[in-house]
Structures are given as C-alpha cells and as structure tokens.
Amino acid sequence: MSPTRADSAVRIVVVHPDLLGTYGDGGNGVILARRLQWRGLAAELVEATSGAPVPATGDVYCLGGGEDGPEARSAAELAPGSPLGRAVESGAAVLAVCAGFQVIGSSFPGAGGAEHAGIGLIDVRSRKGSGRRAVGELVTRPDPALGLPELTGYENHGAVTELGRGVEPLARVVSGVGNGTEDGAEGARSGRVFCTYMHGPVLARNPALADAVLESVTGALAPLDDTEAEDLRSERLAAARRSRPGLWRRVVSRG
Amino acid sequence: MAARLGPAVGGLSRRLGAGGGGVIGGRVTLALDPSALPRLAAGRRSALVSGTNGKTTTTRLLARALETAGPVVTNAGGANLPYGLVAALSAAPPDASRAALEVDEAYLGRVADAVHPEAVVLLNLSRDQLDRINEVRMLAGRWRTAVSALAPSTAVVANADDPMVVWGAQPARRVIWVAAGMSWRLDASGCPACEGRIVFSGEAAWSCTCGFTRPPVDVWLEGSDMVTAGSSAPASRSSHSAPRRLTLDLALPGRCNRANAAMAVTAAEVMGADAERAAAALATVADVDGRYGVVRVGGAGARLLLAKNPAGWAEIFDLLTPAPAPVVVAINARVADGRDPSWLWDVPFERLAGRTVVATGERCRDLAVRLRYAEVAHETVPDLTGAVARAAALAPPAPPAAAGPSVPPVDVVANYTSFQSLRRLAA
C-alpha cells in the first residue's frame, strides 16, 4: 500500500487539460514533475486529453477548473469504470481543484443548474450557491495533521460544496469563501485525495502542499530552495490581509 | 446640457493631468443623459468590433479602411465601455458619418441595441479577466442574444475558425464567415451546443458529433493575400459577384494582423468602402495605440508589445528578437487586467529558454515562480524603468557596422495596465 517508486519514474497525469484547465491548472502537473526532477528523481508528465481513456497507471492525478459544460463532459467521460477510482485504490494520489473537486464528488450543478452526477471518488456534494459567485483571494489554515503553513490561492466558483461523513476539510477559511458552508471549510481530504477551490495553480503559491501530495506517494522528500515561491506567498498573504474588511466597514455594515 | 458638460469635464480632467479626459467626460455625459449613446450614434453608419484579442488593432485598421470613403469617428484609445464610446462620439467631427467602435465583449448587446450597427466584427473568444467574465461560454451565449436582436440587414463579420465565435454569431441573419485563424484552442474543446467534444483536424477544420461544425467560409487568407469567394456565396453574404484576391501589404507584423486586416476590409466593404482602396490604405497603419512602437524608457530603447492572455501570447513568440536577446515581461493584475494572473501558467514560457527574462510589474513574483518552473533564466526587477535598463545592460551589443544606437531596443511584452504604465513612462 505504500508505493515508493524509487525504481521507476513517478507518473503525474493531468486529467483532461482541454476541459479542466481554465485557470492555468495544468501548471500543477508541471510543478509536481519539476519538484521531483530537481531532487534527482525521475518523473513523467502525462497529459490525458479528453476523447481517450485516462491511463490507470498514474501515481498522481491532477484535475483542474473548468466551465460548466466542459465539466459535465469530463465527468461523463471519467464515469464508466473510473480509472481514477482504481488508481486511488492501488495507492495513487489525487489533486482536484475547483471543477475537478466537484467532478470527483457525488454530484455537482451542471450548465443551467441541473444536478449532474460526479464520479463518486469521495463523498462530497456540490450545489448551486444562492448568493454571489465566490471570486477573489482565499487564505486558509490547513488541517493541523498535515503540518502545513497557511495556504494562499484564488477562487472563482458559483457552487457550494458539502462534505460527507469521513471526509475532512483540507483547511479552514481565514479569508475568502472556500466551500461556502457555515463551518468555514475549504476543500477536502480523504487519504491521498486532496481537493481545493484554490486554483491558480495552487501549488505555485504553496510548495509545501505540492510536497505533501508528492510525499503521500513517494515518502519523505529532501527540501528545495523555494525562495521565489516564499516571496510570492508573503506578498499574496499580505495583500489578502490588506483587502479584508477593516473595523470601520464592519461597523458601518452593522448600521 | 449633458452634451456640453461631458466634454467640459473631460477638458478639465486633461488640464488637471488626471487622464486623457475621454473617460471621465463620457461618464459624466452618460450619468446626466442615459440615452446619450443612441442619440450620438443616430444618423451614423457604425461598425462594432469585439472579441478577446485584437479589438484595438482591428478597430484602428477598420477606421483607416473606412476613411477611404469619408471622415470617421473612432474610439482609438481602447476605451471600449459605453462611456468610452460616448466620449468618442461626443468629440466626433460633425461630418464623420461613419463610426468604427471597439466594444468590450461583455457589452456587445447593450451597445448594439443603442447604436444599430451596420456591421459587427466578432474576432475571437478565449479566457481573459475570468474574475469578471467567469466563463467564455457565458459570453458566447450573450453574443447569441445580441446578434439575434440585430436588424436583418446588419452584417456580422465573424471568425469561422473559432467555435465559440461561430456559436455566438450563428443566430445572426446575415453572417460573412472569415477564416481568421485560431492559435489558442484550449477554451473551445467542450462543445457549446451539446456538451460534447469539439475535434480539431488540421489548421482549418473542426466539428462535434452533434453536427456543430465550421461553416463554409466566404473570406480567407493565402499567404499575404485576402481571398473572397465569388458568386456561389448566397446573395445574403458577400455583396459582390466575382471571386477576388487582394494583397494585404501591412506595416503591422504577424499572421494575426493579416487576419485582423481581412476582417476590417470585409466590414469596410459592407459599409460602402471600395475594398481595393481600403486594403491599400492599411499599409499606413504602423503603430496601434503604442503597440509595436519603439520608445525611450529611462535611458534605454524599448519595443512595446501587448500580450494579456494565453491567446495573445501565442502570437507574440514569433515576433520577438531571437535569443539571446533578453526580454522584459511586465505583469499587473488590476481590474482591467483581471485580478488573477493564473493564466501565466498557460503561456509556454519554456519557449524563452536561451535568453534572460527580466520579470517586472506589480505581479512580477507570480511570473518569477512561473519562469523558475519553466527553467528559464530570469531576474526580478519590480520597477518598470529599472527592468528595461537591466535588460538593456544584458543585451548583446549591435554589430559595429549597424547604424543607429549601439544597444538595440529591448523587447518589452506587457499586459494591459503595465503597457499603459510603460507608455506613460515613455511620454
């Protein structure tokens, strides 16, 4: 159950970049592969475009954000005998972002708001939100069990996502919307499946999360020089703090 | 009253150094008189130009093409929201009976309702400013509504190579399909008609199993020639009878600008211009609102290129001075740029390997991380002037025999607001 693939290349599969890649999410695959290569480990990056079966032999699967129609298309193609499900059972990790997060759940709102079946890899349900679309900087505090620093990203989604039993949030919202539920949950985690609404790609700003995903299949990895990513993190975390409503706005809005 | 007060406020804004004056003047006019746009457009033969990329350039080319038939009013500065149009029309010379107007892609329907255009040019649709636009398909859907409401005589000049544009233009009663090309396809894989999958085959064919497919084209490019289908085209499409070939001898570089020119000439002809004279006039457009121009920034020469999304970048790589020449890339993420620069990950910056990229602008740190993962040598200089100076210092000297400055101008690729900042620095 603990596939350390030192003997062969770690295979990173970007699932349907032509349907689920609206927010540059393909970058997550590039980042994971480079971080392995920089440590002297062999990595293989596979782009599994729609219209053909997704390879079942991946070690990490990345799914990104997409529009309603393409999201439904992706779910329909992945559904029959989901190779993702089988791969996860045999030890692969998944990073599912935004629409990808919705697709691997049980259901999500398709174009026009009708409920659409997801592939049921984890027990989460997404529904159309009643308020405004969640758009903007998102800062969260991850599950302490992960031992990660604050996460920073950008979100842009209309749906609200409820987590089923046995599924933990990836993090709690510090500022922004996240899953849109009362409890301030953001994303989801179940074993080696990592989900988030932070698109971006999320791993560019959060190298520690990239390594957490990788280490879930490779075991412990040596540190890298992430000075530039740390500079970007500090800048975005500071920008999110500045844009939070100040006391005067809260007072005014209480009227 | 509103008609006079708007321009007066614009003049005041200019004198105070607050801006070009057009936008604030237009805002004031529109606030005082919400019907200003239809009133100012009435009696003019107008063309609207919309799309994600190439709006400003195509509008400029169209204005020049239309000038062969008489005076033209245009919003040359790229202010393409209703108040920008009001400002341009308010300042129009009284004899400008034709208008070439750039329109933000999300405002096409509203502006068309007000202006009653004679031609509508639809260039392309791709991811850009997603924090504001949300979905490319949503825009295409709004275009469908917009073109459905056009007068039957209005000609929609639309890019047949872009499935999103075809979906948006399809309900129009009169369409002239132009093979204007599409170098960025990743927003068009999911069929907008059925949630199926669009399959692209080769340069110029695409279709979905639901029957949604590339329409037969009326106008296409062969090298630098613009070819127009002949009389086999239904009368409702092209108005002339014989097949025709016009050479597009442009000062602007690149295939995308030849496509923009073909769209402009087609629209100009719809509006009564002679196609041959219109095409010939385009050779005189060398600089579009600063794009492709060489300016001095600090002490160094800079050639300014605009690229604000992956589709725009797809056209830029081939225009750059070859490696090892350094490149400055300037990235902001203000409202007009889109607040989220995630799109940097869709640009194949790996293609800049072999040179040093100087990352600058307010979001240079996002760019630096992208370049690190692309394994492209780079330096980060947040200040624009400092970045251009640094690139000039990195540039290989010109060969001794060459005339002119010893350091050639460095290529600066900027997104929207960083481009505007560079122009102001150069002014």
HADDOCK unambig.tbl for C-alpha pairs under 7 A between the chains (distance, minus, plus):
assign (segid A and resid 18 and name CA) (segid B and resid 186 and name CA) 5.36 0.50 0.50
assign (segid A and resid 18 and name CA) (segid B and resid 189 and name CA) 5.89 0.50 0.50
assign (segid A and resid 19 and name CA) (segid B and resid 189 and name CA) 6.40 0.50 0.50
assign (segid A and resid 19 and name CA) (segid B and resid 190 and name CA) 6.32 0.50 0.50
assign (segid A and resid 23 and name CA) (segid B and resid 342 and name CA) 5.62 0.50 0.50
assign (segid A and resid 23 and name CA) (segid B and resid 343 and name CA) 6.08 0.50 0.50
assign (segid A and resid 24 and name CA) (segid B and resid 342 and name CA) 5.43 0.50 0.50
assign (segid A and resid 24 and name CA) (segid B and resid 343 and name CA) 5.18 0.50 0.50
assign (segid A and resid 24 and name CA) (segid B and resid 345 and name CA) 4.79 0.50 0.50
assign (segid A and resid 24 and name CA) (segid B and resid 346 and name CA) 5.05 0.50 0.50
assign (segid A and resid 27 and name CA) (segid B and resid 345 and name CA) 5.42 0.50 0.50
assign (segid A and resid 31 and name CA) (segid B and resid 373 and name CA) 6.43 0.50 0.50
assign (segid A and resid 34 and name CA) (segid B and resid 373 and name CA) 6.69 0.50 0.50
assign (segid A and resid 67 and name CA) (segid B and resid 135 and name CA) 6.16 0.50 0.50
assign (segid A and resid 69 and name CA) (segid B and resid 190 and name CA) 6.65 0.50 0.50
assign (segid A and resid 69 and name CA) (segid B and resid 195 and name CA) 5.14 0.50 0.50
assign (segid A and resid 70 and name CA) (segid B and resid 190 and name CA) 4.83 0.50 0.50
assign (segid A and resid 70 and name CA) (segid B and resid 195 and name CA) 6.30 0.50 0.50
assign (segid A and resid 73 and name CA) (segid B and resid 195 and name CA) 5.78 0.50 0.50
assign (segid A and resid 73 and name CA) (segid B and resid 196 and name CA) 6.35 0.50 0.50
assign (segid A and resid 135 and name CA) (segid B and resid 131 and name CA) 6.18 0.50 0.50
assign (segid A and resid 156 and name CA) (segid B and resid 131 and name CA) 6.67 0.50 0.50
assign (segid A and resid 200 and name CA) (segid B and resid 342 and name CA) 4.76 0.50 0.50
assign (segid A and resid 201 and name CA) (segid B and resid 342 and name CA) 6.44 0.50 0.50
assign (segid A and resid 204 and name CA) (segid B and resid 369 and name CA) 6.83 0.50 0.50
assign (segid A and resid 228 and name CA) (segid B and resid 368 and name CA) 6.89 0.50 0.50
assign (segid A and resid 228 and name CA) (segid B and resid 369 and name CA) 6.00 0.50 0.50
assign (segid A and resid 229 and name CA) (segid B and resid 369 and name CA) 5.99 0.50 0.50
assign (segid A and resid 232 and name CA) (segid B and resid 365 and name CA) 5.32 0.50 0.50
assign (segid A and resid 232 and name CA) (segid B and resid 366 and name CA) 6.31 0.50 0.50
